[in-house]
Structures are given as structure tokens and as C-alpha cells.
Amino acid sequence: MAKKKQEEQVKTGGWITTFSDLMNLLLCFFVLLFSMSTVDAQKFQEVIASLQNSFSILPQGGSSVGDGRMVGSGISQLKELDIYFNQVINNNSDGDSEDKSDVKEEFDKEAEKESEKMAEEISKLLQEAGLADKVNVEFNQHFVLLTLNGAILFDSGKAEIMKEAKPIIEKIAIILKKYEKNIIEVEGHTDNVPLSGKSKYENNDVLSFYRALTVANYIKEIANVDPKRLKYAGRGETIPVASNNTAEGRAKNRRVEIKIYNSFYSN
């Protein structure tokens, strides 16, 4: 019995020596690794400078991470990172904006070329129809604009097309048939002279609307234009093309405009 008790005492203290040896070995291992490593001071400074210039993490003149504010030590460092990434996004957005601007410029250039070609075709057709002196033709990147003097279409204060003016609208409608896939918009315009009490229309806005509607309906009747692609609006006196202070200017402002949009702006 006594012998057995002595064997138990020997077993209970043996692990301490083994654990101590293990710790010594680990310490020696890490000391060895540290002794084998070298720090290139110049490269370290270059890394710090790169961080300073690119990410603005370190303050101006900071030579080490320790000189700055650590990311984990406060919110202010995260704000600097947020500013940096916002700048990157904005710079990329600026690049995208430039690309989009270039695409838009090229798009408008091609659209204007098409409008110019349409204007030449329409001018030729108007010439053949004997309407060159009655219809003014202009164009821009969006549409070709046909302008008719209101005096040749309507009596003063009225929205019914005069009998002698109907052949003019009919010939124009036949020309517009060629562009039935394009959006066509008819606009009525007036001068700034208030309507007399004899007119059945409330004001110039209402009169201009009904004049545009009348012309649009007549075009639709003659050319069978798709109603979905035919628009009309009354602008009243809001978009004058000449001064309303003279009779000549007011005559120019009393007009009907027909816009034939090119294929780029007809979708």
C-alpha cells in the first residue's frame, strides 16, 4: 500500500516541467523570427507618404502611423476616409458626366443632321405645291418648324379655318403624310391684344388652343395621321417672335406653328 501511494505523488507534478519547456521553446522561436526580420526604413517612409497622399489617413508631416489618429481610436478618422471615397466617387462621376456629354453632343449632332435633311425635303415639296411664300421653314436638333401667318388662316377673333385657306392646310397635310411615323405638334399663337366682346372665346389662350385644335383635326382628316402622334396646344401670347408694340410685330405673333420632330425625338 505504501508503494502505491509514492507512485501517485510522482505522477501529480510532472506536467509543470513539460509546460515550462514548451513556453521556453515558443519564446525562443519568436525571438529567432524577430532576429531574422529587418525593417527597411526608407520603404517604410515611402509607404507612409503614399498613404498620406492617396488616402489622407495621416496628418500633414506625420512620419508614422503612431503620429496620426488611429482608425480604431475615433470617429474622426472614419470621416477622413469617407471624404476620400466621396472624392473618388465624384471623380468617377465627373468622368461619366464627360462621357455622357460626349454621347449627348454626338446624338444631337446626328439629330440636327436629320432635321436639316427633312427641312430641305419639305422646302422642296412646299415649293412644288406653290406654298414657299406662305410657309416659313426652320429646323433645330429636335424638329422642323413650319410657320403660317394666322391672318391667312383665320378671321380676327375666330378659330374656324377660312374657306380660301383650306387648300393650304390640305397641301401641308399631304406633305406631313410622308412623316406619319414622326411626332407632329400644332401650336397656336396670338398677339397680346385682348379679344373684343364679339369673340366667343374667353381670352387669347383659349383662342389659340382652338385654332391649333382646328388645324390638327383638319390635318388628321386629310392625311389620316395617327392621333397618338399628333399633338396640339395653345400658347396664347406667351411666346412672341416679334414686338407687340407694332402692327407688323403683332401680325408675326398671330401664327400657327407645325413642328415635325425627327426620328431621334419621336419615340
C-alpha positions in Angstrom: 0.0 0.0 0.0 2.8 2.4 0.9 4.5 1.8 -2.5 1.4 2.6 -4.4 1.0 5.9 -2.6 4.5 7.0 -3.6 3.8 6.4 -7.3 0.8 8.7 -7.2 2.9 11.5 -5.8 5.4 11.3 -8.7 2.6 11.5 -11.4 0.9 14.6 -10.0 3.8 17.1 -10.5 5.2 16.0 -13.9 3.2 18.3 -16.3 4.7 21.5 -14.9 8.2 20.7 -16.3 6.8 19.9 -19.7 4.7 23.1 -19.9 7.7 25.2 -18.9 9.9 23.6 -21.6 7.1 24.4 -24.2 6.9 28.0 -23.2 10.7 28.4 -23.4 10.7 26.8 -26.9 8.0 29.1 -28.1 9.8 32.2 -26.8 13.0 31.1 -28.5 11.1 30.5 -31.7 9.6 34.0 -31.8 12.9 35.6 -30.8 14.5 33.8 -33.7 11.8 35.1 -36.1 12.3 38.6 -34.9 16.0 38.4 -35.2 15.7 37.3 -38.8 13.4 40.1 -39.8 14.6 43.5 -41.0 12.8 46.8 -41.4 13.7 48.9 -44.5 13.3 52.4 -43.1 13.2 54.1 -46.5 10.5 51.8 -47.8 8.5 52.3 -44.6 8.6 56.1 -45.1 7.5 55.7 -48.8 4.5 53.6 -47.6 3.6 56.3 -45.1 3.9 59.0 -47.7 1.8 57.0 -50.1 -0.9 56.7 -47.5 -0.7 60.4 -46.7 -1.0 61.5 -50.4 -3.6 58.9 -51.5 -5.9 58.3 -48.6 -5.3 61.3 -46.3 -5.1 59.0 -43.3 -2.1 60.6 -41.7 -1.9 64.4 -40.9 0.5 66.5 -42.9 4.1 65.8 -41.9 3.2 62.6 -40.0 6.0 60.1 -40.3 4.4 57.0 -38.8 1.0 55.6 -38.0 1.6 56.4 -34.4 1.8 60.1 -35.2 -1.6 60.1 -36.6 -5.1 59.3 -35.4 -5.7 55.5 -35.5 -8.8 54.3 -37.3 -9.9 52.3 -34.3 -9.5 55.1 -31.9 -12.2 57.5 -33.0 -14.9 58.6 -35.5 -12.8 61.5 -36.9 -10.6 59.1 -38.8 -13.6 57.5 -40.4 -14.8 60.9 -41.6 -11.5 61.4 -43.4 -11.9 58.0 -45.1 -15.5 59.0 -46.0 -14.3 62.2 -47.6 -11.7 60.3 -49.6 -14.1 57.8 -51.0 -16.7 60.5 -51.8 -13.9 62.3 -53.8 -13.2 59.1 -55.7 -16.9 58.6 -56.5 -17.2 62.2 -57.6 -14.1 62.0 -59.8 -15.6 58.9 -61.4 -18.9 60.6 -61.7 -17.2 63.6 -63.4 -15.7 61.1 -65.9 -19.0 59.6 -66.5 -20.5 63.0 -67.0 -17.9 63.9 -69.6 -18.6 60.6 -71.4 -22.4 61.3 -71.3 -21.8 64.8 -72.5 -19.8 63.5 -75.5 -22.5 61.0 -76.3 -25.2 63.7 -76.0 -23.3 66.0 -78.2 -22.9 63.3 -80.9 -26.6 62.4 -80.5 -27.7 66.0 -81.0 -25.4 66.4 -83.9 -26.9 63.4 -85.7 -30.4 64.6 -84.8 -29.7 68.0 -86.3 -28.4 66.5 -89.5 -31.7 64.6 -89.9 -33.7 67.7 -89.2 -31.7 69.6 -91.8 -32.4 66.9 -94.4 -36.1 66.9 -93.5 -36.2 70.7 -93.8 -34.7 70.5 -97.3 -37.2 67.9 -98.4 -40.1 69.8 -97.0 -38.9 73.1 -98.5 -38.8 71.4 -101.9 -42.3 69.9 -101.5 -43.6 73.3 -100.5 -42.0 74.9 -103.5 -43.7 72.3 -105.7 -47.0 72.9 -104.0 -46.7 76.7 -104.5 -46.6 77.4 -100.8 -43.0 78.6 -100.5 -44.1 82.2 -99.9 -46.8 81.2 -97.4 -44.9 78.8 -95.1 -41.6 79.6 -93.3 -39.3 76.6 -92.7 -36.7 76.4 -89.9 -35.1 73.5 -88.1 -33.1 72.6 -85.0 -31.9 69.4 -83.4 -35.4 68.4 -82.3 -37.7 69.3 -85.2 -38.5 71.1 -88.4 -40.7 74.1 -87.8 -43.4 75.3 -90.3 -44.8 78.7 -89.5 -48.0 80.0 -91.1 -49.3 83.5 -90.6 -52.6 83.4 -88.7 -54.1 86.1 -91.0 -54.2 83.7 -94.0 -55.9 81.0 -92.0 -58.5 82.7 -89.7 -60.7 85.7 -89.4 -59.9 88.0 -86.5 -61.0 86.5 -83.2 -62.2 83.2 -84.8 -60.8 79.7 -84.9 -62.6 78.4 -88.0 -60.3 77.9 -91.0 -61.3 80.3 -93.8 -62.6 78.7 -96.9 -59.7 80.0 -99.1 -57.2 78.8 -96.5 -58.3 75.1 -96.6 -56.3 74.2 -99.7 -53.2 75.5 -97.9 -53.8 73.1 -95.0 -54.6 70.3 -97.4 -51.3 70.6 -99.2 -49.4 70.7 -96.0 -51.3 67.7 -94.7 -50.3 65.7 -97.8 -46.6 66.7 -97.1 -47.0 65.6 -93.5 -48.3 62.2 -94.6 -44.7 61.5 -95.6 -43.7 61.9 -91.9 -46.6 60.0 -90.3 -44.2 58.0 -88.1 -42.9 61.2 -86.6 -44.5 63.1 -83.8 -46.3 66.2 -85.2 -47.3 69.1 -82.9 -49.5 72.0 -83.9 -49.3 75.2 -81.8 -51.5 78.3 -81.9 -50.1 81.7 -81.0 -51.6 85.2 -80.7 -50.6 88.7 -80.1 -51.2 90.5 -76.7 -54.3 92.5 -77.8 -57.3 91.4 -75.7 -60.3 89.9 -77.6 -63.3 92.1 -78.2 -66.6 91.3 -76.7 -67.8 89.9 -80.1 -65.5 86.8 -79.8 -66.9 83.7 -78.3 -63.6 82.8 -76.8 -62.7 83.8 -73.3 -59.2 85.0 -74.0 -56.2 84.6 -76.3 -55.1 81.4 -74.6 -58.4 79.7 -75.4 -58.5 81.2 -78.9 -55.0 79.9 -79.7 -55.9 76.5 -78.4 -59.0 76.2 -80.6 -57.0 77.4 -83.6 -54.4 74.7 -83.0 -57.1 72.1 -82.5 -58.9 73.0 -85.7 -55.7 72.8 -87.8 -54.7 69.5 -86.2 -58.2 68.0 -86.8 -58.1 69.1 -90.5 -54.6 67.6 -90.9 -55.8 64.3 -89.3 -58.8 64.3 -91.6 -56.8 64.9 -94.8 -53.7 62.9 -94.1 -55.1 60.2 -91.8 -52.3 60.9 -89.3 -52.2 58.6 -86.2 -53.9 60.6 -83.4 -51.3 59.2 -81.0 -48.6 61.0 -82.9 -50.5 64.3 -83.5 -50.4 66.8 -80.7 -51.8 70.3 -80.4 -51.5 73.2 -77.9 -52.5 76.8 -77.4 -49.7 79.2 -76.3 -51.6 82.4 -76.5 -49.4 85.5 -76.3 -46.7 83.8 -74.1 -44.1 83.1 -76.9 -43.9 86.1 -79.2 -41.5 86.1 -82.1 -41.7 89.9 -82.5 -42.6 93.0 -80.6 -46.2 93.5 -79.9 -45.7 97.3 -79.9 -46.0 97.5 -83.7 -48.7 96.2 -86.1 -46.1 94.3 -88.1 -44.8 92.6 -84.9 -48.3 91.7 -83.8 -49.1 90.2 -87.2 -46.0 87.9 -86.9 -47.1 86.8 -83.4 -50.5 85.8 -84.7 -49.4 82.5 -86.2 -49.8 78.7 -86.3 -46.7 76.5 -86.0 -46.4 72.9 -87.0 -43.4 71.0 -85.6 -42.3 67.8 -87.2 -40.0 66.0 -84.8 -37.1 63.9 -86.3 -36.9 60.2 -85.6 -34.5 60.8 -82.7 -37.1 62.8 -80.7 -40.2 60.9 -81.9 -40.0 58.0 -79.5 
